[in-house]
Amino acid sequence: MKKFCLIFLTAILMTLLPITVASAKETTKTVKLTYYCACPSCNGSWALWKNGTWSTTTTSGKRLYNLKHYKYKYCAATPSVGRIGQTIKVKLNGKTYKLKIVDRMGSNYGNRIDVFHPSHAGCYKLGVKYNHKVQVI
């Protein structure tokens, strides 16, 4: 009988109390934004020449290649910006991109994001952006 009453009261409470699900909170951060590719200049000993292109393995285990379809999809971030697996919305060249954090940078870099780009020349061309606003999802 006690078990039935407990189930009955739980059912009543569940119908009377509104259930709210907390949505993911977006936070805006000001970061120094840089670019990197999979070459040895950007990755040192982590760079690997494979199938005619450079690749690198990230902290999360994701392998990134210097191929066009990897452009503006992944990034490395300092712990103060976000955790591995989180998504960052960033505006680059007038377009908004969602980048997944797949690599880690040391905390001594401050608030910094390193966006993966498939060419070293492209990284130099895009340069460094200071005080860049991003949303961490």
VOFIVO-561623 format. One record per residue: residue in one letter; x, y, z of N, C-alpha, C in turn. Coordinates in steps of 0.05 Angstrom, whole numbers, always signed. Layout:
<rs>
R  resn    n_c1    n_c2    n_c3   ca_c1   ca_c2   ca_c3    c_c1    c_c2    c_c3
R     a       X       Y       Z       X       Y       Z       X       Y       Z
...
</rs>
This chain:
<rs>
R  resn    n_c1    n_c2    n_c3   ca_c1   ca_c2   ca_c3    c_c1    c_c2    c_c3
R     m     +16     -24      +0      +0      +0      +0     +17     +25      +0
R     k     +39     +25     +16     +57     +48     +17     +70     +54     -11
R     k     +77     +32     -24     +89     +35     -51     +69     +47     -70
R     f     +44     +39     -69     +24     +49     -87     +19     +79     -81
R     c     +18     +87     -56     +14    +115     -49     +38    +132     -58
R     l     +62    +122     -56     +85    +136     -65     +85    +140     -95
R     i     +78    +120    -110     +76    +122    -139     +54    +142    -147
R     f     +31    +140    -133      +8    +158    -138     +16    +187    -133
R     l     +29    +193    -110     +37    +220    -104     +58    +230    -124
R     t     +76    +213    -132     +96    +221    -152     +82    +228    -178
R     a     +63    +213    -187     +48    +218    -212     +33    +245    -210
R     i     +21    +251    -187      +7    +276    -184     +26    +299    -185
R     l     +49    +297    -170     +68    +319    -170     +80    +324    -198
R     m     +84    +302    -213     +95    +305    -240     +76    +320    -259
R     t     +50    +316    -255     +30    +330    -272     +26    +358    -263
R     l     +29    +364    -237     +24    +391    -228     +48    +410    -231
R     l     +72    +399    -227     +96    +415    -229    +107    +416    -258
R     p    +112    +440    -268    +123    +442    -295    +151    +432    -295
R     i    +157    +417    -316    +184    +407    -319    +199    +426    -337
R     t    +221    +436    -327    +237    +454    -344    +264    +441    -348
R     v    +273    +443    -373    +299    +432    -380    +317    +456    -385
R     a    +339    +456    -371    +358    +478    -375    +371    +477    -402
R     s    +369    +498    -417    +382    +498    -443    +412    +505    -440
R     a    +427    +497    -460    +455    +502    -460    +460    +532    -460
R     k    +476    +542    -441    +480    +570    -439    +503    +578    -457
R     e    +498    +598    -474    +519    +609    -491    +534    +631    -476
R     t    +560    +630    -476    +575    +651    -463    +593    +664    -484
R     t    +594    +690    -483    +611    +705    -502    +639    +709    -489
R     k    +659    +704    -505    +687    +707    -495    +702    +724    -516
R     t    +721    +739    -506    +739    +754    -523    +765    +739    -524
R     v    +773    +732    -548    +797    +715    -551    +817    +727    -571
R     k    +841    +716    -570    +860    +720    -591    +856    +696    -610
R     l    +851    +701    -635    +845    +680    -655    +868    +677    -674
R     t    +878    +653    -676    +900    +646    -694    +892    +622    -711
R     y    +909    +615    -730    +903    +592    -747    +926    +572    -747
R     y    +920    +547    -752    +942    +527    -754    +933    +506    -774
R     c    +953    +492    -785    +948    +470    -804    +962    +445    -793
R     a    +963    +424    -808    +975    +398    -799   +1005    +396    -805
R     c   +1017    +417    -815   +1045    +415    -823   +1064    +414    -799
R     p   +1090    +407    -803   +1109    +406    -781   +1114    +433    -768
R     s   +1112    +455    -784   +1116    +482    -772   +1095    +488    -751
R     c   +1071    +479    -755   +1049    +484    -736   +1047    +462    -715
R     n   +1054    +437    -721   +1050    +415    -703   +1075    +401    -693
R     g   +1098    +408    -703   +1122    +395    -694   +1122    +365    -700
R     s   +1129    +350    -679   +1131    +321    -682   +1104    +307    -686
R     w   +1082    +321    -681   +1055    +309    -684   +1048    +308    -714
R     a   +1061    +323    -731   +1055    +323    -760   +1063    +297    -773
R     l   +1047    +287    -791   +1052    +261    -804   +1045    +264    -834
R     w   +1064    +257    -851   +1060    +258    -880   +1046    +231    -888
R     k   +1022    +233    -898   +1007    +208    -904    +989    +213    -929
R     n    +990    +195    -948    +974    +196    -972    +976    +223    -986
R     g   +1000    +234    -987   +1004    +259   -1002    +996    +284    -989
R     t    +990    +283    -963    +983    +308    -949    +991    +305    -919
R     w    +993    +328    -906   +1000    +328    -877    +975    +322    -861
R     s    +980    +308    -839    +958    +303    -820    +969    +306    -791
R     t    +952    +309    -772    +959    +311    -744    +937    +298    -727
R     t    +945    +287    -705    +925    +276    -686    +922    +295    -663
R     t    +897    +301    -657    +891    +321    -636    +889    +307    -608
R     t    +886    +323    -588    +884    +313    -560    +859    +294    -558
R     s    +838    +300    -572    +814    +284    -571    +816    +258    -587
R     g    +837    +255    -602    +841    +231    -619    +832    +236    -648
R     k    +821    +258    -654    +812    +265    -681    +836    +270    -698
R     r    +837    +257    -722    +858    +262    -741    +849    +283    -761
R     l    +865    +304    -763    +859    +326    -782    +879    +325    -805
R     y    +869    +329    -829    +885    +329    -853    +885    +356    -866
R     n    +906    +363    -881    +906    +388    -896    +890    +384    -921
R     l    +864    +381    -918    +845    +378    -940    +823    +398    -937
R     k    +811    +407    -959    +792    +429    -959    +768    +424    -941
R     h    +757    +400    -940    +733    +396    -924    +737    +397    -894
R     y    +762    +401    -885    +767    +405    -856    +768    +435    -849
R     k    +765    +452    -869    +767    +481    -865    +744    +492    -848
R     y    +750    +507    -827    +731    +520    -809    +712    +501    -796
R     k    +721    +477    -788    +704    +458    -773    +715    +452    -746
R     y    +741    +454    -742    +754    +446    -717    +773    +467    -707
R     c    +777    +466    -680    +796    +485    -669    +809    +473    -643
R     a    +830    +487    -635    +842    +481    -609    +836    +506    -592
R     a    +833    +501    -566    +826    +523    -548    +839    +520    -521
R     t    +844    +542    -508    +854    +541    -481    +832    +533    -461
R     p    +839    +522    -438    +819    +514    -419    +800    +537    -410
R     s    +810    +562    -411    +793    +584    -403    +771    +591    -423
R     v    +774    +581    -448    +754    +586    -469    +733    +564    -469
R     g    +742    +539    -468    +722    +517    -469    +735    +490    -466
R     r    +718    +469    -464    +728    +441    -461    +728    +427    -487
R     i    +743    +406    -489    +743    +389    -513    +714    +378    -517
R     g    +704    +380    -541    +677    +371    -547    +657    +393    -549
R     q    +663    +416    -537    +645    +439    -538    +646    +451    -566
R     t    +626    +467    -572    +624    +481    -598    +628    +511    -594
R     i    +641    +523    -612    +646    +552    -612    +634    +564    -637
R     k    +618    +585    -634    +608    +600    -657    +626    +624    -661
R     v    +637    +626    -685    +656    +647    -691    +650    +659    -718
R     k    +652    +685    -720    +648    +699    -745    +675    +704    -759
R     l    +678    +692    -783    +703    +695    -798    +696    +703    -826
R     n    +708    +724    -836    +704    +734    -863    +675    +739    -870
R     g    +659    +749    -850    +631    +755    -855    +612    +731    -852
R     k    +622    +707    -847    +605    +684    -844    +608    +673    -815
R     t    +587    +661    -805    +588    +649    -779    +592    +619    -781
R     y    +612    +608    -767    +619    +580    -767    +616    +568    -740
R     k    +609    +543    -739    +609    +528    -713    +634    +510    -714
R     l    +652    +514    -696    +676    +499    -694    +675    +481    -669
R     k    +684    +456    -673    +685    +437    -651    +713    +438    -639
R     i    +714    +440    -612    +740    +440    -599    +750    +411    -598
R     v    +772    +405    -612    +782    +378    -613    +811    +377    -603
R     d    +822    +400    -597    +850    +400    -588    +853    +420    -565
R     r    +874    +417    -550    +879    +433    -526    +904    +450    -529
R     m    +902    +474    -519    +926    +492    -517    +932    +496    -488
R     g    +956    +502    -481    +964    +507    -453    +950    +531    -441
R     s    +945    +530    -415    +931    +552    -402    +948    +578    -402
R     n    +974    +575    -407    +992    +599    -407    +986    +616    -432
R     y    +970    +607    -450    +963    +623    -474    +940    +643    -469
R     g    +927    +642    -445    +905    +660    -439    +880    +651    -454
R     n    +863    +670    -463    +839    +664    -478    +847    +663    -508
R     r    +850    +639    -518    +859    +637    -546    +846    +613    -560
R     i    +840    +617    -586    +830    +596    -603    +848    +594    -627
R     d    +855    +570    -634    +871    +564    -658    +853    +548    -677
R     v    +845    +561    -699    +826    +550    -718    +842    +533    -738
R     f    +832    +508    -744    +846    +491    -763    +839    +501    -791
R     h    +860    +504    -807    +858    +512    -835    +875    +492    -852
R     p    +866    +485    -876    +880    +464    -890    +906    +472    -905
R     s    +914    +497    -903    +940    +504    -916    +955    +523    -899
R     h    +982    +519    -898    +999    +536    -882    +999    +565    -894
R     a    +999    +567    -920    +999    +594    -933    +973    +608    -925
R     g    +951    +593    -924    +925    +605    -916    +925    +615    -888
R     c    +939    +601    -870    +941    +609    -842    +956    +636    -840
R     y    +977    +639    -855    +992    +664    -855    +976    +687    -867
R     k    +961    +680    -888    +945    +701    -901    +923    +711    -882
R     l    +910    +693    -867    +889    +701    -849    +899    +715    -824
R     g    +923    +710    -817    +936    +724    -795    +925    +719    -767
R     v    +928    +739    -750    +920    +738    -722    +898    +759    -718
R     k    +877    +751    -703    +856    +770    -696    +856    +774    -665
R     y    +859    +799    -657    +859    +805    -628    +832    +814    -620
R     n    +824    +809    -595    +798    +818    -583    +775    +809    -601
R     h    +776    +784    -610    +754    +773    -627    +733    +761    -609
R     k    +708    +767    -614    +685    +757    -598    +676    +730    -609
R     v    +672    +711    -592    +662    +684    -599    +641    +676    -578
R     q    +623    +658    -586    +604    +646    -568    +611    +617    -563
R     v    +613    +610    -538    +618    +582    -530    +592    +569    -523
R     i    +585    +548    -537    +560    +534    -533    +564    +510    -514
</rs>
